Structures are given as structure tokens and as C-alpha cells.
Amino acid sequence: MAAALLPTAPESEPARPLLELIGVSKSFCEGPNRTEVLSDLNLSVPEGEFLAIVGFSGSGKTTLINLIAGLERPDTGTIELDGRPITGPGPDRGVVFQNYALLPWLTVLGNVQLAVDAVFKGERARAREERAMSYVRMVGLGEAQWKYPNELSGGMRQRVSVARGLAMDPKILLLDEPLSALDALTRATLQSEIERIWAADRKTVVMITNDVDEAILLADRIIPLRPGPKASLGPSFEVPLSRPRDRSSINDDPEFKKIRNEIVHYLMDVSRQASEATSKRRVIKPTVKPLALRPRSLPTAR
């Protein structure tokens, strides 16, 4: 008797990315002043990934974050979060800016609770306060909850900004060079804090940075942004280093050195290519003609 044929199990479809950019381009101004900043960006970010985008200053990294945050609209292409087009700002995206963006008349707890109150309006006041306070403690500022921004150091202000972004329970956290304005010691401390906080709930993160070492220390994957104008995304560099990553020993790790050299060499190569392309562009000089000089009339004697 012939054996019965078993039905073939359907192949599982790949998981849909949480964040997806499809053919995204962005420019500013019109006419002769038009500047094409980003060109044909394609990107997929799965849920739970910590992605770092590195590049030179002026390459359009902040513009990219603003597009994902909904603060800017692309000229062409679409940006989707969880399968839905991004058409403006929303609580599903928490943003941590470089300049903290704290309200000076509110305390540490007040700045965080302001975001909580806007997102969790249906909860009781006590529950909202407890939610805000839990994130204040998460970033190590429980004892500073009643202090105002002008009473905090730069590192403490940035912790408040991180707590506020996380307190909204967003689907994705966007970090726009959040540590670049800090001194080296504070920056190293907050790098460790960000990794610890991320490991606690594995929130999806897209971080912008110009520090390759910082990107390797924190990210699962790194993508360079080529120099503008018309900046585009380069190849992905996976970071298979085990977590937690100890900054005191990671510099001696051969894998760290390999990844760092690959990314730095790539950035230097594309920078050189961009400089060569710029130097070869034909500069059209304006035609300038002197104005006809008229003899000055002498004053009439009186």
C-alpha cells in the first residue's frame, strides 16, 4: 500500500520589519538654492534591534532622524512604522535630542511626567506619577527628582531626556547624537547606562552618532551614511560582540578592532571619493562688468 503523502508545510514568511524606509529622498529650498540632502534611502529595522547610523557632520544624519520622527516629510518614498506610514510626530516614537529639550520650569519628575500625562491620559493620576517615577529611578535620578534643569549637570539632563523618551513606552527610541555635547567621562558613563537600559526591555533603537567606537560599543548593527549632497546609506556592518560589553577590555578584542578598521576605512574611502567628485565639478564664474563711471559734477560756486 502506497504511503499517504503528507501536506507540505507552508514556508514561514520573514517577519515584517518594525521600521522600514523605501526610496526616501529629502531636499530643502527650491530653485537654484535647492539642496538635495538624502537620496533613495532603503532601510529595514527589525523589532528589538539596536541600530547605529554613523557619518560625518553635515551628511544628513539629523535630517534622517527628523524624517523617522515625523518632524519632516520626505520628498519621495515612504517611511513605515509597524506597517503604517509615518505622517507626523507620534507617541510611538520617543526622541532624545542632543540639546536635552527640557522645560526649565519643571523638575526632573515634572519633565518626565509631562510626557506620561500626554500618552497615558486614561490612567489615574497616582498611576501616572508612579510610572514617571519608575523611569526617573531607572536612569539613576531618584534622589534628584525635585531638582530643576539648571541645577543638573549635562549628563544628568541627558538622563532626564532618556527617561522622558522611554516613559512614553514608544515602539522605537530615536537617539540623535545624545552624548556628543558631553565630556569624555560623562559620555562613557552614559554609554554604559544606555546599554543597561536597552538590555532591560530590548526597545528598538535607532541611534545617530559620529563616533565609531560608541556605535560598536552599543549597537547590534552599524550603517554608515555616505557624505552628501544626495547622501545615501552604505553597507551594514554586524556587531557580533557579546553583551554586556566592557569598554575597558573591548579595545583589546580582535573582533572589535576588525569591525572598527572596516568601518573607518569605508568612511575614509567614501569621504575621499566625495572630495574628488567635488573638486572635478565645473565652477561657472559669474560675468561681472564694471558700472560706467560718470564724472562727478563740481559744486556750483555761490
ChimeraX attribute file (.defattr): number of C-alpha atoms within 10 A of each C-alpha:
attribute: neighborCount
match mode: 1-to-1
recipient: residues
	/A:1	3
	/A:2	4
	/A:3	5
	/A:4	6
	/A:5	6
	/A:6	6
	/A:7	6
	/A:8	6
	/A:9	6
	/A:10	6
	/A:11	6
	/A:12	6
	/A:13	6
	/A:14	6
	/A:15	8
	/A:16	13
	/A:17	15
	/A:18	19
	/A:19	23
	/A:20	22
	/A:21	20
	/A:22	15
	/A:23	16
	/A:24	21
	/A:25	24
	/A:26	23
	/A:27	18
	/A:28	11
	/A:29	9
	/A:30	9
	/A:31	7
	/A:32	6
	/A:33	8
	/A:34	10
	/A:35	15
	/A:36	18
	/A:37	21
	/A:38	26
	/A:39	20
	/A:40	17
	/A:41	23
	/A:42	16
	/A:43	15
	/A:44	13
	/A:45	19
	/A:46	16
	/A:47	18
	/A:48	17
	/A:49	18
	/A:50	24
	/A:51	25
	/A:52	26
	/A:53	26
	/A:54	26
	/A:55	24
	/A:56	18
	/A:57	12
	/A:58	13
	/A:59	20
	/A:60	23
	/A:61	26
	/A:62	18
	/A:63	20
	/A:64	24
	/A:65	21
	/A:66	19
	/A:67	22
	/A:68	27
	/A:69	24
	/A:70	18
	/A:71	15
	/A:72	16
	/A:73	21
	/A:74	20
	/A:75	15
	/A:76	15
	/A:77	16
	/A:78	20
	/A:79	25
	/A:80	17
	/A:81	18
	/A:82	15
	/A:83	12
	/A:84	12
	/A:85	14
	/A:86	19
	/A:87	17
	/A:88	13
	/A:89	16
	/A:90	13
	/A:91	17
	/A:92	16
	/A:93	22
	/A:94	26
	/A:95	26
	/A:96	25
	/A:97	20
	/A:98	17
	/A:99	16
	/A:100	19
	/A:101	13
	/A:102	21
	/A:103	13
	/A:104	12
	/A:105	11
	/A:106	16
	/A:107	20
	/A:108	31
	/A:109	25
	/A:110	22
	/A:111	24
	/A:112	28
	/A:113	26
	/A:114	18
	/A:115	20
	/A:116	24
	/A:117	20
	/A:118	11
	/A:119	18
	/A:120	17
	/A:121	10
	/A:122	10
	/A:123	12
	/A:124	10
	/A:125	12
	/A:126	9
	/A:127	13
	/A:128	21
	/A:129	18
	/A:130	12
	/A:131	18
	/A:132	27
	/A:133	21
	/A:134	16
	/A:135	25
	/A:136	27
	/A:137	15
	/A:138	18
	/A:139	20
	/A:140	16
	/A:141	20
	/A:142	15
	/A:143	9
	/A:144	16
	/A:145	18
	/A:146	14
	/A:147	15
	/A:148	19
	/A:149	20
	/A:150	12
	/A:151	14
	/A:152	14
	/A:153	12
	/A:154	18
	/A:155	20
	/A:156	20
	/A:157	21
	/A:158	25
	/A:159	25
	/A:160	28
	/A:161	26
	/A:162	27
	/A:163	30
	/A:164	27
	/A:165	25
	/A:166	27
	/A:167	25
	/A:168	25
	/A:169	17
	/A:170	18
	/A:171	19
	/A:172	26
	/A:173	24
	/A:174	24
	/A:175	22
	/A:176	23
	/A:177	20
	/A:178	25
	/A:179	25
	/A:180	14
	/A:181	14
	/A:182	16
	/A:183	11
	/A:184	11
	/A:185	10
	/A:186	15
	/A:187	18
	/A:188	14
	/A:189	11
	/A:190	20
	/A:191	19
	/A:192	17
	/A:193	16
	/A:194	15
	/A:195	18
	/A:196	17
	/A:197	18
	/A:198	19
	/A:199	14
	/A:200	10
	/A:201	9
	/A:202	14
	/A:203	19
	/A:204	22
	/A:205	24
	/A:206	24
	/A:207	24
	/A:208	25
	/A:209	24
	/A:210	17
	/A:211	16
	/A:212	20
	/A:213	17
	/A:214	17
	/A:215	24
	/A:216	25
	/A:217	21
	/A:218	24
	/A:219	21
	/A:220	20
	/A:221	19
	/A:222	26
	/A:223	20
	/A:224	26
	/A:225	24
	/A:226	25
	/A:227	25
	/A:228	19
	/A:229	16
	/A:230	18
	/A:231	22
	/A:232	20
	/A:233	19
	/A:234	18
	/A:235	12
	/A:236	14
	/A:237	17
	/A:238	14
	/A:239	19
	/A:240	13
	/A:241	16
	/A:242	8
	/A:243	12
	/A:244	12
	/A:245	14
	/A:246	11
	/A:247	14
	/A:248	7
	/A:249	8
	/A:250	16
	/A:251	14
	/A:252	10
	/A:253	10
	/A:254	10
	/A:255	14
	/A:256	17
	/A:257	14
	/A:258	10
	/A:259	19
	/A:260	19
	/A:261	13
	/A:262	11
	/A:263	20
	/A:264	14
	/A:265	12
	/A:266	16
	/A:267	21
	/A:268	12
	/A:269	13
	/A:270	16
	/A:271	17
	/A:272	13
	/A:273	13
	/A:274	15
	/A:275	12
	/A:276	11
	/A:277	10
	/A:278	11
	/A:279	10
	/A:280	8
	/A:281	8
	/A:282	7
	/A:283	8
	/A:284	6
	/A:285	6
	/A:286	6
	/A:287	5
	/A:288	6
	/A:289	6
	/A:290	5
	/A:291	6
	/A:292	6
	/A:293	6
	/A:294	6
	/A:295	6
	/A:296	6
	/A:297	6
	/A:298	6
	/A:299	6
	/A:300	5
	/A:301	4
	/A:302	3
